Amino acid sequence: MSRPTSPGDEAAPDTPGTGEDICPRCNGSGKEGDETCPRCEGTGRVVEGIGGG
């Protein structure tokens, strides 16, 4: 199931070479204190490039 792109995403969902991961800013909680995490917009997940060079 895909979701819209969030500010912390490096690419759109389902882009080849990417995968969903826990948001490093909020550690997957979707919150920063009492506020919604601005990086993942409260989902707790971000789409990032996989692999490495």
NUZA-217417 format. One record per residue: residue in one letter; x, y, z of N, C-alpha, C in turn; residue number from 0. Coordinates in nm, 3 decimals, m for minus. Example, Ala and Ser with C-alpha at 12.3 -4.5 7.8 and 13.67 -1.06 7.14 Angstrom:
BEGIN
res = A	n.xx = 1.319	n.yy = m0.569	n.zz = 0.780	ca.xx = 1.230	ca.yy = m0.450	ca.zz = 0.780	c.xx = 1.320	c.yy = m0.330	c.zz = 0.780	n = 0
res = S	n.xx = 1.285	n.yy = m0.225	n.zz = 0.708	ca.xx = 1.367	ca.yy = m0.106	ca.zz = 0.714	c.xx = 1.290	c.yy = 0.003	c.zz = 0.787	n = 1
//
This chain:
BEGIN
res = M	n.xx = 0.086	n.yy = m0.118	n.zz = 0.000	ca.xx = 0.000	ca.yy = 0.000	ca.zz = 0.000	c.xx = 0.090	c.yy = 0.123	c.zz = 0.000	n = 0
res = S	n.xx = 0.073	n.yy = 0.211	n.zz = m0.095	ca.xx = 0.156	ca.yy = 0.330	ca.zz = m0.102	c.xx = 0.087	c.yy = 0.447	c.zz = m0.032	n = 1
res = R	n.xx = 0.167	n.yy = 0.545	n.zz = 0.002	ca.xx = 0.116	ca.yy = 0.663	ca.zz = 0.069	c.xx = 0.174	c.yy = 0.785	c.zz = m0.001	n = 2
res = P	n.xx = 0.118	n.yy = 0.903	n.zz = 0.022	ca.xx = 0.173	ca.yy = 1.024	ca.zz = m0.039	c.xx = 0.314	c.yy = 1.052	c.zz = 0.012	n = 3
res = T	n.xx = 0.390	n.yy = 1.127	n.zz = m0.064	ca.xx = 0.525	ca.yy = 1.164	ca.zz = m0.025	c.xx = 0.521	c.yy = 1.261	c.zz = 0.093	n = 4
res = S	n.xx = 0.606	n.yy = 1.237	n.zz = 0.193	ca.xx = 0.621	ca.yy = 1.325	ca.zz = 0.308	c.xx = 0.750	c.yy = 1.405	c.zz = 0.293	n = 5
res = P	n.xx = 0.766	n.yy = 1.515	n.zz = 0.367	ca.xx = 0.887	ca.yy = 1.597	ca.zz = 0.354	c.xx = 1.017	c.yy = 1.520	c.zz = 0.375	n = 6
res = G	n.xx = 1.019	n.yy = 1.419	n.zz = 0.461	ca.xx = 1.141	ca.yy = 1.344	ca.zz = 0.489	c.xx = 1.172	c.yy = 1.235	c.zz = 0.389	n = 7
res = D	n.xx = 1.082	n.yy = 1.211	n.zz = 0.294	ca.xx = 1.104	ca.yy = 1.107	ca.zz = 0.194	c.xx = 1.210	c.yy = 1.151	c.zz = 0.095	n = 8
res = E	n.xx = 1.296	n.yy = 1.056	n.zz = 0.058	ca.xx = 1.397	ca.yy = 1.083	ca.zz = m0.044	c.xx = 1.343	c.yy = 1.057	c.zz = m0.183	n = 9
res = A	n.xx = 1.232	n.yy = 0.984	n.zz = m0.191	ca.xx = 1.171	ca.yy = 0.951	ca.zz = m0.320	c.xx = 1.025	c.yy = 0.915	c.zz = m0.296	n = 10
res = A	n.xx = 0.950	n.yy = 0.906	n.zz = m0.404	ca.xx = 0.810	ca.yy = 0.866	ca.zz = m0.394	c.xx = 0.802	c.yy = 0.718	c.zz = m0.357	n = 11
res = P	n.xx = 0.698	n.yy = 0.677	n.zz = m0.284	ca.xx = 0.681	ca.yy = 0.536	ca.zz = m0.253	c.xx = 0.682	c.yy = 0.451	c.zz = m0.381	n = 12
res = D	n.xx = 0.736	n.yy = 0.331	n.zz = m0.371	ca.xx = 0.745	ca.yy = 0.235	ca.zz = m0.480	c.xx = 0.847	c.yy = 0.271	c.zz = m0.587	n = 13
res = T	n.xx = 0.932	n.yy = 0.371	n.zz = m0.562	ca.xx = 1.040	ca.yy = 0.403	ca.zz = m0.654	c.xx = 1.145	c.yy = 0.293	c.zz = m0.644	n = 14
res = P	n.xx = 1.190	n.yy = 0.236	n.zz = m0.757	ca.xx = 1.293	ca.yy = 0.133	ca.zz = m0.751	c.xx = 1.417	c.yy = 0.183	c.zz = m0.676	n = 15
res = G	n.xx = 1.475	n.yy = 0.096	n.zz = m0.594	ca.xx = 1.595	ca.yy = 0.131	ca.zz = m0.519	c.xx = 1.565	c.yy = 0.203	c.zz = m0.388	n = 16
res = T	n.xx = 1.439	n.yy = 0.208	n.zz = m0.348	ca.xx = 1.402	ca.yy = 0.273	ca.zz = m0.222	c.xx = 1.321	c.yy = 0.176	c.zz = m0.136	n = 17
res = G	n.xx = 1.311	n.yy = 0.210	n.zz = m0.009	ca.xx = 1.231	ca.yy = 0.130	ca.zz = 0.082	c.xx = 1.182	c.yy = 0.214	c.zz = 0.197	n = 18
res = E	n.xx = 1.079	n.yy = 0.166	n.zz = 0.263	ca.xx = 1.024	ca.yy = 0.238	ca.zz = 0.377	c.xx = 1.106	c.yy = 0.205	c.zz = 0.501	n = 19
res = D	n.xx = 1.133	n.yy = 0.305	n.zz = 0.584	ca.xx = 1.212	ca.yy = 0.288	ca.zz = 0.705	c.xx = 1.151	c.yy = 0.371	c.zz = 0.817	n = 20
res = I	n.xx = 1.194	n.yy = 0.347	n.zz = 0.938	ca.xx = 1.150	ca.yy = 0.425	ca.zz = 1.053	c.xx = 1.210	c.yy = 0.565	c.zz = 1.042	n = 21
res = C	n.xx = 1.132	n.yy = 0.666	n.zz = 1.070	ca.xx = 1.178	ca.yy = 0.805	ca.zz = 1.065	c.xx = 1.289	c.yy = 0.824	c.zz = 1.168	n = 22
res = P	n.xx = 1.406	n.yy = 0.871	n.zz = 1.125	ca.xx = 1.515	ca.yy = 0.890	ca.zz = 1.220	c.xx = 1.496	c.yy = 1.010	c.zz = 1.312	n = 23
res = R	n.xx = 1.411	n.yy = 1.102	n.zz = 1.275	ca.xx = 1.391	ca.yy = 1.221	ca.zz = 1.358	c.xx = 1.306	c.yy = 1.190	c.zz = 1.482	n = 24
res = C	n.xx = 1.200	n.yy = 1.110	n.zz = 1.465	ca.xx = 1.110	ca.yy = 1.080	ca.zz = 1.577	c.xx = 1.121	c.yy = 0.935	c.zz = 1.623	n = 25
res = N	n.xx = 1.213	n.yy = 0.859	n.zz = 1.564	ca.xx = 1.231	ca.yy = 0.717	ca.zz = 1.595	c.xx = 1.104	c.yy = 0.636	c.zz = 1.576	n = 26
res = G	n.xx = 1.024	n.yy = 0.674	n.zz = 1.477	ca.xx = 0.904	ca.yy = 0.598	ca.zz = 1.443	c.xx = 0.780	c.yy = 0.630	c.zz = 1.524	n = 27
res = S	n.xx = 0.790	n.yy = 0.725	n.zz = 1.617	ca.xx = 0.673	ca.yy = 0.758	ca.zz = 1.700	c.xx = 0.573	c.yy = 0.848	c.zz = 1.629	n = 28
res = G	n.xx = 0.621	n.yy = 0.925	n.zz = 1.532	ca.xx = 0.535	ca.yy = 1.021	ca.zz = 1.464	c.xx = 0.518	c.yy = 1.151	c.zz = 1.540	n = 29
res = K	n.xx = 0.583	n.yy = 1.162	n.zz = 1.655	ca.xx = 0.570	ca.yy = 1.280	ca.zz = 1.740	c.xx = 0.707	c.yy = 1.335	c.zz = 1.780	n = 30
res = E	n.xx = 0.714	n.yy = 1.463	n.zz = 1.799	ca.xx = 0.827	ca.yy = 1.531	ca.zz = 1.862	c.xx = 0.767	c.yy = 1.607	c.zz = 1.979	n = 31
res = G	n.xx = 0.784	n.yy = 1.551	n.zz = 2.099	ca.xx = 0.715	ca.yy = 1.609	ca.zz = 2.214	c.xx = 0.566	c.yy = 1.590	c.zz = 2.197	n = 32
res = D	n.xx = 0.493	n.yy = 1.699	n.zz = 2.204	ca.xx = 0.348	ca.yy = 1.694	ca.zz = 2.186	c.xx = 0.306	c.yy = 1.728	c.zz = 2.043	n = 33
res = E	n.xx = 0.401	n.yy = 1.750	n.zz = 1.956	ca.xx = 0.373	ca.yy = 1.793	ca.zz = 1.819	c.xx = 0.394	c.yy = 1.678	c.zz = 1.720	n = 34
res = T	n.xx = 0.330	n.yy = 1.687	n.zz = 1.604	ca.xx = 0.351	ca.yy = 1.593	ca.zz = 1.495	c.xx = 0.491	c.yy = 1.613	c.zz = 1.439	n = 35
res = C	n.xx = 0.561	n.yy = 1.505	n.zz = 1.413	ca.xx = 0.696	ca.yy = 1.513	ca.zz = 1.355	c.xx = 0.688	c.yy = 1.578	c.zz = 1.217	n = 36
res = P	n.xx = 0.768	n.yy = 1.684	n.zz = 1.194	ca.xx = 0.764	ca.yy = 1.752	ca.zz = 1.064	c.xx = 0.829	c.yy = 1.672	c.zz = 0.951	n = 37
res = R	n.xx = 0.918	n.yy = 1.578	n.zz = 0.985	ca.xx = 0.986	ca.yy = 1.503	ca.zz = 0.880	c.xx = 0.894	c.yy = 1.397	c.zz = 0.818	n = 38
res = C	n.xx = 0.822	n.yy = 1.323	n.zz = 0.901	ca.xx = 0.737	ca.yy = 1.215	ca.zz = 0.849	c.xx = 0.589	c.yy = 1.250	c.zz = 0.851	n = 39
res = E	n.xx = 0.556	n.yy = 1.369	n.zz = 0.898	ca.xx = 0.417	ca.yy = 1.416	ca.zz = 0.909	c.xx = 0.331	c.yy = 1.322	c.zz = 0.993	n = 40
res = G	n.xx = 0.392	n.yy = 1.263	n.zz = 1.097	ca.xx = 0.318	ca.yy = 1.181	ca.zz = 1.191	c.xx = 0.303	c.yy = 1.035	c.zz = 1.156	n = 41
res = T	n.xx = 0.357	n.yy = 0.993	n.zz = 1.041	ca.xx = 0.343	ca.yy = 0.852	ca.zz = 1.003	c.xx = 0.444	c.yy = 0.762	c.zz = 1.074	n = 42
res = G	n.xx = 0.556	n.yy = 0.821	n.zz = 1.117	ca.xx = 0.662	ca.yy = 0.742	ca.zz = 1.179	c.xx = 0.750	c.yy = 0.669	c.zz = 1.078	n = 43
res = R	n.xx = 0.722	n.yy = 0.687	n.zz = 0.949	ca.xx = 0.795	ca.yy = 0.618	ca.zz = 0.842	c.xx = 0.839	c.yy = 0.717	c.zz = 0.735	n = 44
res = V	n.xx = 0.952	n.yy = 0.688	n.zz = 0.672	ca.xx = 1.001	ca.yy = 0.766	ca.zz = 0.558	c.xx = 1.048	c.yy = 0.671	c.zz = 0.450	n = 45
res = V	n.xx = 1.050	n.yy = 0.717	n.zz = 0.325	ca.xx = 1.100	ca.yy = 0.638	ca.zz = 0.213	c.xx = 1.243	c.yy = 0.686	c.zz = 0.187	n = 46
res = E	n.xx = 1.338	n.yy = 0.591	n.zz = 0.191	ca.xx = 1.479	ca.yy = 0.625	ca.zz = 0.172	c.xx = 1.541	c.yy = 0.532	c.zz = 0.069	n = 47
res = G	n.xx = 1.653	n.yy = 0.579	n.zz = 0.014	ca.xx = 1.730	ca.yy = 0.495	ca.zz = m0.077	c.xx = 1.789	c.yy = 0.376	c.zz = m0.002	n = 48
res = I	n.xx = 1.794	n.yy = 0.261	n.zz = m0.067	ca.xx = 1.855	ca.yy = 0.144	ca.zz = m0.005	c.xx = 1.984	c.yy = 0.109	c.zz = m0.076	n = 49
res = G	n.xx = 2.062	n.yy = 0.028	n.zz = m0.014	ca.xx = 2.190	ca.yy = m0.009	ca.zz = m0.073	c.xx = 2.297	c.yy = 0.088	c.zz = m0.029	n = 50
res = G	n.xx = 2.401	n.yy = 0.091	n.zz = m0.099	ca.xx = 2.510	ca.yy = 0.183	ca.zz = m0.065	c.xx = 2.620	c.yy = 0.169	c.zz = m0.167	n = 51
res = G	n.xx = 2.715	n.yy = 0.257	n.zz = m0.150	ca.xx = 2.821	ca.yy = 0.254	ca.zz = m0.250	c.xx = 2.955	c.yy = 0.247	c.zz = m0.196	n = 52
//
